[in-house]
Amino acid sequence: MEWLYNLFFEQSALQAVIIMSLIISIGLGLGKVHVFGVSLGVTFVFFTGIFAGHLGFTVDPQMLAYAESFGLVLFVYALGLQVGPGFFSSFHRGGFTLNMLGLGVILIGTLMAVVLSFVSGVSMPDMVGILCGATTNTPALGAAQQTLKQFGEPTNGAALSCAVTYPLGVVGVILAIIVMKKLFVRPSDMENHEPEDPNHTYIAAFQVHNPAIFNKSIQDIAHAGYPKFVISRIWREGSVSIPTYDKILKENDRLLVITTEKDAPALTILFGEQEKRDWNKEDIDWDAIDSKLISKHIIVSRPEINGKKLGSLRLRNTYGINISRVLRSGVKLLATPGLVLQLGDRLTVVGEAAAIQNVEKVLGNTVKTLRDPNLACIFIGIVLGLVIGSIPISIPGISSPVKLGLAGGPIVMGILIGAYGPRLHMVTYTTRSASLMLRGIGLSLYLACLGIEAGAHFFETVLRPEGALWVGLGFAITFVPVVIMALVAMRCCRLDFGNTCGMLCGSMANPMALNYANDIIPNDNPSVSYATVYPLGMFTRVIIAQLILMIFL
């Protein structure tokens, strides 16, 4: 039976894979258990790793460091790719508010840490470790340890205090979310209060009564500086047609127009009259509106189309069809000629059946093609992200340069590639299931390794009076700022609960709490808000960890 003992306890590549696989599988299984209606999900992998470390299971330190780093990089990069397409538009609509609220969470926690250090007598290096653990921010801990080395101070105290407070740092945000949901969240807070997306489509019908546009082409009117719009159908003298750009408008023409809701009043002045019928209901049978034309969804699956502008394809004039809307990552976009198409976009095409079949050949419309993962793009992005994370950034007054690190660099690059990759003709499309798989594997590896590292001395430290004090201080630093800024976000800034949770998880650098928020909230608002807040929040915490030590040592 010696071979069996060696399989689990003799450090090797095989032993590392077995131990981490067991921890992840047991943790994921226990994470599905509901206690009082609450389950921790993938977060339980972390606690399983702590228990395994306490029992004496160890992994080769180099392999552990590799698996932890690779898991973290894989998770944050996949997260960046997911939210990248809608990241910058989200930042313009509400990103400033989210980041200011996130900085509020950081500043409150920092002030509490400094005050509690003087009140409780905990040394500043230990308190910085507590702050890093309470905010689950390992990059900040790394920066703090480098600063301590520069001052000739030991780094083990900060690392141990971070490990002791880290578990409740993870759970504290989740508990705060649960408390908020139970005690303070109203039904209206669960609705999406996100400001209107300026690209989100709105359908309206107009009648042409303005003499200024009689006998003018659609192209001439569109180039006259009016708001962007797409005319999907024209009814004239009882017949319906798909208009081309050179179509001449006549008095009493009836137009079905796709635009944005805020531009509808301006188009009413332009055309003359808006009909009162609501054309934005989900139950409208578009094919029943006219018997000559059909409406069909076509998916862009040909790599050659990726990154091209819709107008450059000349589909309207070539095939006599009209593209009314484009669905991308759940967001409806206005199909203007300047819209850059991406692989996976779903186009709503209106026209005759034969014409639509020809358009299908141009765009692809082959779902099977999209199922193949684009692994080359993923690994190229990871490399570029790690390069960005390694760039030293000099800050005046700080002796050692600051870096975005393993977490910040890949998530920034993931966001950039997700948003702008198609413009460079990079195939960045990944199916939702593949994206969730990458994120799940990465997060599970990261949590399992963290747990093994913290488990060796976790329980003996917690049971000491000093350890109990660290845990209490860390939990206060975690819980209090989150609850305060959650109330400010929902009551003063009128954010919905989903965006509030994402902001809190991003400012606390807590992907486990984000996973819990995604489980209880049906939309993607938590992930988008998390990615909006995370880069600035992480960078700020790294700087603050160094500043505190430089000021108070």
BALUMRO-703599 format. One line per 2 residues: their letters; for each residue x, y, z of C-alpha. Coordinates in steps of 0.02 Angstrom, whole numbers, plus 50000, padded with zeros to 5 digits. Example, Ala and Ser with C-alpha at 12.3 -4.5 7.8 and 13.67 -1.06 7.14 Angstrom:
2
AS	50615 49775 50390 ~ 50684 49947 50357 $
//
This chain:
553
ME	50000 50000 50000 ~ 50153 50113 49995 $
WL	50109 50164 49817 ~ 49941 50229 49877 $
YN	50023 50331 50014 ~ 50148 50403 49892 $
LF	50007 50445 49772 ~ 49932 50567 49898 $
FE	50079 50626 50003 ~ 50240 50614 49900 $
QS	50257 50779 49807 ~ 50255 50756 49619 $
AL	50161 50819 49466 ~ 50039 50673 49479 $
QA	50010 50703 49665 ~ 49977 50889 49635 $
VI	49846 50852 49502 ~ 49760 50722 49612 $
IM	49755 50832 49769 ~ 49690 50985 49679 $
SL	49563 50885 49580 ~ 49497 50806 49740 $
II	49486 50973 49829 ~ 49394 51053 49683 $
SI	49272 50909 49658 ~ 49231 50894 49844 $
GL	49218 51084 49862 ~ 49102 51101 49712 $
GL	48994 50960 49778 ~ 48978 51037 49951 $
GK	48951 51208 49873 ~ 48784 51149 49805 $
VH	48717 51114 49980 ~ 48593 51247 50035 $
VF	48591 51304 50217 ~ 48445 51419 50258 $
GV	48420 51441 50071 ~ 48601 51496 50042 $
SL	48740 51399 49955 ~ 48920 51458 49932 $
GV	48946 51375 49764 ~ 49126 51376 49702 $
TF	49180 51473 49857 ~ 49172 51310 49956 $
VF	49324 51251 49858 ~ 49426 51377 49959 $
FT	49368 51307 50126 ~ 49395 51129 50067 $
GI	49573 51178 50024 ~ 49598 51253 50198 $
FA	49537 51092 50279 ~ 49651 50988 50166 $
GH	49800 51097 50213 ~ 49756 51078 50396 $
LG	49754 50888 50377 ~ 49932 50893 50311 $
FT	49905 50881 50123 ~ 50038 50981 50033 $
VD	50086 51014 49853 ~ 50255 51059 49781 $
PQ	50272 51248 49810 ~ 50322 51285 49630 $
ML	50177 51186 49560 ~ 50059 51268 49684 $
AY	50118 51441 49633 ~ 50099 51397 49450 $
AE	49923 51326 49469 ~ 49867 51473 49576 $
SF	49935 51601 49453 ~ 49869 51513 49299 $
GL	49697 51489 49376 ~ 49684 51673 49424 $
VL	49742 51730 49252 ~ 49620 51614 49162 $
FV	49474 51673 49269 ~ 49501 51861 49254 $
YA	49543 51853 49068 ~ 49385 51753 49028 $
LG	49286 51877 49133 ~ 49361 52022 49035 $
LQ	49318 51940 48869 ~ 49138 51915 48925 $
VG	49105 52094 48978 ~ 49221 52177 48850 $
PG	49091 52207 48712 ~ 48981 52309 48829 $
FF	49114 52376 48947 ~ 49151 52548 48875 $
SS	48970 52591 48835 ~ 48928 52540 49013 $
FH	49068 52651 49079 ~ 49002 52801 48985 $
RG	48824 52773 49049 ~ 48861 52738 49231 $
GF	49044 52692 49252 ~ 49095 52856 49334 $
TL	48965 52834 49470 ~ 49012 52651 49495 $
NM	49197 52691 49512 ~ 49165 52834 49634 $
LG	49059 52717 49741 ~ 49195 52585 49730 $
LG	49326 52710 49787 ~ 49210 52752 49932 $
VI	49214 52569 49987 ~ 49404 52570 49976 $
LI	49428 52734 50071 ~ 49309 52685 50212 $
GT	49399 52518 50235 ~ 49570 52602 50231 $
LM	49523 52731 50361 ~ 49451 52595 50471 $
AV	49612 52494 50457 ~ 49722 52642 50506 $
VL	49610 52691 50653 ~ 49591 52511 50714 $
SF	49780 52487 50709 ~ 49805 52626 50837 $
VS	49652 52578 50941 ~ 49688 52390 50950 $
GV	49878 52398 50956 ~ 49899 52285 50803 $
SM	50059 52330 50711 ~ 50039 52418 50545 $
PD	50118 52276 50441 ~ 49997 52152 50520 $
MV	49852 52274 50493 ~ 49897 52294 50309 $
GI	49892 52104 50295 ~ 49722 52107 50381 $
LC	49664 52240 50257 ~ 49724 52136 50109 $
GA	49639 51980 50176 ~ 49478 52071 50220 $
TT	49470 52138 50042 ~ 49532 51972 49965 $
NT	49666 52069 49872 ~ 49822 51963 49848 $
PA	49906 52086 49727 ~ 49899 52217 49866 $
LG	49978 52092 49985 ~ 50118 52062 49861 $
AA	50148 52249 49846 ~ 50148 52266 50036 $
QQ	50274 52126 50055 ~ 50390 52209 49929 $
TL	50378 52371 50026 ~ 50417 52282 50190 $
KQ	50570 52203 50111 ~ 50631 52374 50056 $
FG	50618 52434 50237 ~ 50704 52277 50302 $
EP	50547 52219 50394 ~ 50487 52037 50404 $
TN	50346 51991 50285 ~ 50278 51834 50368 $
GA	50162 51930 50487 ~ 50071 52017 50345 $
AL	50054 51854 50248 ~ 49986 51759 50399 $
SC	49862 51895 50449 ~ 49802 51901 50268 $
AV	49776 51712 50265 ~ 49680 51714 50431 $
TY	49563 51854 50379 ~ 49544 51799 50198 $
PL	49404 51670 50226 ~ 49291 51794 50315 $
GV	49341 51922 50184 ~ 49265 51805 50055 $
VG	49112 51763 50159 ~ 49092 51939 50229 $
VI	49043 52015 50062 ~ 48923 51870 50029 $
LA	48847 51893 50203 ~ 48831 52080 50171 $
II	48740 52044 50008 ~ 48624 51922 50099 $
VM	48589 52048 50238 ~ 48556 52186 50112 $
KK	48439 52075 50012 ~ 48342 52021 50166 $
LF	48330 52187 50259 ~ 48351 52333 50140 $
VR	48317 52281 49960 ~ 48146 52331 49892 $
PS	48062 52245 49745 ~ 48103 52397 49638 $
DM	48288 52375 49678 ~ 48287 52206 49591 $
EN	48234 52289 49428 ~ 48363 52351 49304 $
HE	48380 52539 49332 ~ 48522 52555 49209 $
PE	48512 52717 49108 ~ 48450 52699 48931 $
DP	48583 52632 48814 ~ 48609 52761 48676 $
NH	48627 52619 48551 ~ 48475 52520 48608 $
TY	48345 52508 48470 ~ 48169 52577 48472 $
IA	48039 52540 48338 ~ 47912 52670 48284 $
AF	47796 52702 48137 ~ 47786 52873 48054 $
QV	47681 52952 47918 ~ 47763 53074 47798 $
HN	47673 53242 47811 ~ 47823 53360 47810 $
PA	47831 53452 47642 ~ 48017 53484 47669 $
IF	48059 53300 47634 ~ 47934 53267 47494 $
NK	48022 53195 47340 ~ 48189 53178 47432 $
SI	48287 53016 47443 ~ 48320 52925 47605 $
QD	48506 52951 47578 ~ 48486 53140 47563 $
IA	48383 53148 47723 ~ 48503 53035 47820 $
HA	48652 53143 47770 ~ 48566 53305 47823 $
GY	48623 53286 48004 ~ 48465 53212 48078 $
PK	48472 53076 48213 ~ 48523 52902 48155 $
FV	48382 52793 48093 ~ 48347 52642 47984 $
IS	48188 52630 47879 ~ 48137 52447 47882 $
RI	47978 52455 47776 ~ 47879 52578 47672 $
WR	47693 52560 47643 ~ 47633 52656 47490 $
EG	47463 52640 47406 ~ 47426 52474 47490 $
SV	47592 52389 47448 ~ 47746 52363 47556 $
SI	47927 52371 47502 ~ 48105 52369 47569 $
PT	48178 52541 47536 ~ 48351 52568 47464 $
YD	48452 52724 47499 ~ 48395 52806 47337 $
KI	48210 52777 47375 ~ 48109 52938 47354 $
LK	47988 52979 47494 ~ 47813 53037 47448 $
EN	47675 53122 47545 ~ 47572 53002 47654 $
DR	47705 52865 47646 ~ 47699 52756 47801 $
LL	47870 52712 47872 ~ 47925 52581 47997 $
VI	48082 52656 48074 ~ 48213 52585 48192 $
TT	48299 52719 48296 ~ 48328 52757 48481 $
EK	48189 52809 48598 ~ 48267 52978 48637 $
DA	48274 53019 48451 ~ 48091 52977 48415 $
PA	48026 53155 48451 ~ 48154 53230 48330 $
LT	48103 53106 48195 ~ 47921 53149 48225 $
IL	47963 53329 48178 ~ 48062 53266 48027 $
FG	47929 53150 47954 ~ 47772 53235 48016 $
EQ	47674 53113 48126 ~ 47711 52963 48239 $
EK	47582 52825 48255 ~ 47526 52779 48429 $
RD	47544 52590 48409 ~ 47680 52510 48516 $
WN	47795 52415 48398 ~ 47916 52359 48534 $
KE	47811 52219 48610 ~ 47888 52045 48608 $
DI	47729 51962 48541 ~ 47722 52055 48374 $
DW	47715 51933 48227 ~ 47820 52024 48101 $
DA	47788 51898 47963 ~ 47600 51927 47981 $
ID	47616 52114 47954 ~ 47636 52089 47767 $
SK	47626 51929 47665 ~ 47760 51976 47539 $
LI	47905 51999 47659 ~ 47975 51888 47796 $
SK	48086 51926 47944 ~ 48227 51808 47992 $
HI	48373 51806 48114 ~ 48541 51771 48032 $
IV	48700 51740 48134 ~ 48868 51805 48074 $
SR	48976 51649 48070 ~ 49096 51681 47926 $
PE	49267 51740 47992 ~ 49286 51851 47838 $
IN	49142 51961 47898 ~ 49218 51986 48071 $
GK	49273 52168 48092 ~ 49189 52233 47933 $
KL	49069 52379 47934 ~ 48890 52336 47894 $
GS	48881 52468 47757 ~ 49032 52396 47667 $
LR	48936 52235 47629 ~ 48805 52332 47528 $
LR	48673 52203 47570 ~ 48525 52322 47554 $
NT	48559 52377 47374 ~ 48629 52211 47315 $
YG	48493 52095 47379 ~ 48346 52212 47413 $
IN	48339 52171 47598 ~ 48346 52275 47754 $
IS	48438 52241 47917 ~ 48337 52320 48055 $
RV	48428 52267 48214 ~ 48586 52181 48274 $
LR	48586 52078 48435 ~ 48756 52069 48520 $
SG	48786 51995 48693 ~ 48602 52021 48734 $
VK	48603 52204 48679 ~ 48502 52265 48529 $
LL	48605 52384 48421 ~ 48548 52502 48283 $
AT	48601 52430 48114 ~ 48687 52585 48047 $
PG	48810 52573 47900 ~ 48955 52614 48017 $
LV	48920 52471 48139 ~ 49069 52352 48149 $
LQ	49007 52172 48142 ~ 49074 52037 48256 $
LG	49070 51849 48245 ~ 48913 51790 48336 $
DR	48809 51945 48299 ~ 48627 51903 48262 $
LT	48553 52011 48125 ~ 48366 52036 48099 $
VV	48345 52033 47909 ~ 48184 52084 47820 $
GE	48150 52045 47637 ~ 48088 51916 47515 $
AA	48128 51734 47553 ~ 48244 51711 47403 $
AI	48342 51869 47445 ~ 48364 51817 47626 $
QN	48434 51649 47571 ~ 48568 51742 47472 $
VE	48610 51850 47624 ~ 48628 51691 47728 $
KV	48766 51633 47610 ~ 48858 51798 47634 $
LG	48846 51803 47825 ~ 48861 51616 47858 $
NT	48720 51578 47980 ~ 48807 51417 48031 $
VK	48794 51392 48218 ~ 48910 51241 48214 $
TL	49055 51351 48158 ~ 49038 51457 48314 $
RD	49050 51308 48430 ~ 49236 51285 48395 $
PN	49335 51381 48529 ~ 49462 51508 48469 $
LA	49604 51451 48581 ~ 49741 51546 48491 $
CI	49657 51713 48525 ~ 49634 51666 48709 $
FI	49817 51624 48738 ~ 49881 51773 48637 $
GI	49771 51884 48745 ~ 49837 51804 48904 $
VL	50016 51835 48850 ~ 49979 52018 48809 $
GL	49887 52036 48975 ~ 50034 51969 49073 $
VI	50150 52088 48980 ~ 50038 52235 49028 $
GS	50030 52172 49208 ~ 50220 52169 49217 $
IP	50247 52348 49160 ~ 50314 52451 49307 $
IS	50217 52612 49335 ~ 50311 52746 49431 $
IP	50207 52846 49554 ~ 50281 53008 49626 $
GI	50325 52984 49809 ~ 50329 52793 49800 $
SS	50502 52717 49790 ~ 50455 52554 49704 $
PV	50350 52555 49545 ~ 50173 52486 49547 $
KL	50116 52347 49429 ~ 49943 52287 49378 $
GL	50003 52109 49410 ~ 49929 51940 49368 $
AG	49750 51996 49398 ~ 49746 52173 49331 $
GP	49842 52148 49167 ~ 49741 52001 49098 $
IV	49571 52075 49143 ~ 49618 52241 49059 $
MG	49678 52149 48904 ~ 49523 52037 48904 $
IL	49412 52192 48906 ~ 49512 52275 48766 $
IG	49511 52121 48655 ~ 49327 52088 48689 $
AY	49286 52268 48643 ~ 49407 52306 48500 $
GP	49471 52136 48441 ~ 49347 52123 48296 $
RL	49406 52293 48231 ~ 49576 52212 48210 $
HM	49491 52059 48131 ~ 49529 51952 48285 $
VT	49404 51812 48311 ~ 49357 51841 48493 $
YT	49187 51755 48495 ~ 49167 51621 48628 $
TR	49007 51529 48667 ~ 48931 51561 48837 $
SA	48960 51381 48892 ~ 49143 51389 48842 $
SL	49165 51555 48933 ~ 49085 51485 49091 $
ML	49197 51332 49079 ~ 49356 51437 49068 $
RG	49301 51546 49213 ~ 49250 51397 49319 $
IG	49414 51302 49293 ~ 49518 51457 49326 $
LS	49426 51508 49484 ~ 49423 51331 49553 $
LY	49611 51311 49530 ~ 49645 51479 49610 $
LA	49535 51445 49762 ~ 49603 51269 49789 $
CL	49782 51332 49792 ~ 49742 51477 49908 $
GI	49656 51357 50027 ~ 49803 51236 50034 $
EA	49923 51382 50069 ~ 49817 51454 50209 $
GA	49766 51288 50287 ~ 49933 51236 50364 $
HF	49931 51366 50505 ~ 49754 51430 50490 $
FE	49666 51345 50636 ~ 49807 51363 50761 $
TV	49818 51549 50723 ~ 49631 51576 50732 $
LR	49619 51492 50902 ~ 49749 51609 50977 $
PE	49684 51773 51052 ~ 49788 51869 50927 $
GA	49711 51772 50783 ~ 49534 51798 50848 $
LW	49568 51985 50856 ~ 49631 51983 50677 $
VG	49475 51892 50619 ~ 49360 52015 50707 $
LG	49450 52167 50639 ~ 49454 52094 50464 $
FA	49269 52054 50466 ~ 49228 52233 50520 $
IT	49336 52303 50379 ~ 49246 52189 50257 $
FV	49066 52208 50314 ~ 49045 52390 50367 $
PV	49106 52480 50208 ~ 49006 52361 50098 $
VI	48841 52391 50189 ~ 48867 52580 50199 $
MA	48907 52601 50014 ~ 48771 52479 49963 $
LV	48642 52591 50047 ~ 48720 52745 49967 $
AM	48717 52662 49796 ~ 48536 52606 49804 $
RC	48458 52751 49899 ~ 48561 52901 49843 $
CR	48623 52848 49671 ~ 48469 52744 49626 $
LD	48568 52593 49567 ~ 48481 52425 49551 $
FG	48535 52281 49662 ~ 48629 52192 49523 $
NT	48741 52340 49481 ~ 48765 52374 49667 $
CG	48824 52196 49699 ~ 48945 52202 49552 $
ML	49014 52368 49612 ~ 49041 52299 49788 $
CG	49123 52138 49727 ~ 49236 52234 49608 $
SM	49291 52360 49739 ~ 49326 52217 49860 $
AN	49415 52116 49724 ~ 49303 51969 49770 $
PM	49267 51852 49622 ~ 49187 51724 49738 $
AL	49056 51850 49796 ~ 49030 51897 49613 $
NY	48993 51716 49573 ~ 48863 51714 49713 $
AN	48787 51877 49649 ~ 48774 51804 49474 $
DI	48682 51654 49546 ~ 48546 51758 49630 $
IP	48528 51895 49498 ~ 48460 51844 49327 $
ND	48550 51974 49218 ~ 48733 52012 49182 $
NP	48736 52178 49275 ~ 48845 52112 49418 $
SV	48981 52052 49297 ~ 48980 52214 49195 $
SY	48988 52322 49353 ~ 49124 52210 49426 $
AT	49233 52231 49271 ~ 49198 52418 49268 $
VY	49256 52442 49447 ~ 49388 52307 49467 $
PL	49538 52381 49372 ~ 49534 52549 49461 $
GM	49491 52469 49628 ~ 49631 52342 49619 $
FT	49758 52472 49564 ~ 49703 52589 49704 $
RV	49718 52454 49837 ~ 49894 52410 49779 $
II	49947 52592 49795 ~ 49860 52613 49964 $
AQ	49945 52457 50037 ~ 50114 52531 49994 $
LI	50071 52708 50050 ~ 50010 52652 50221 $
LM	50174 52562 50257 ~ 50280 52704 50190 $
IF	50188 52832 50298 ~ 50173 52737 50461 $
L	50330 52629 50468 $
//
